[in-house]
């Protein structure tokens, strides 16, 4: 009887948040990266996401992020860096 067999739950997608601001705290044994949003008219960013990692893994993250930026620019063109706080424009 197939109906008696428990079915695996569908994998849940991780929460997604838009970020345009980050703060870094560097210590000997770990790196803390606070990600958040800086909104127009609000000088204080909200940081709902915090990552804590090792200095070793930070190098892996650097390599992956640099590679992603390179792939993006090859596909879509040069990224124009905004001078507005948090990359906000307008």
NORQUIKA-V153132 format. One record per pair of residues at least 12 apart in sequence whose C-alpha atoms are under 6 Angstrom apart, sorted by sequence separation. I is the first residue (numbers start at 0). GAP is how many residues later the second one is. D is the distance in Angstrom with one decimal. If there is no record, write none. Layout:
<<I	GAP	D> <I	GAP	D>>
This chain:
<<21	12	5.4> <34	12	5.3> <35	12	6.0> <21	13	4.5> <33	13	5.8> <20	14	5.9> <34	14	5.2> <20	15	5.2> <33	15	5.9> <20	16	5.4> <33	16	4.4> <18	17	4.9> <19	17	5.2> <32	17	5.7> <18	18	5.1> <32	18	5.1> <31	19	5.7> <31	20	4.5> <30	21	5.7> <30	22	5.4> <29	23	5.5> <29	24	4.6> <29	25	5.9> <37	48	5.8> <20	65	5.0> <19	66	4.9>>
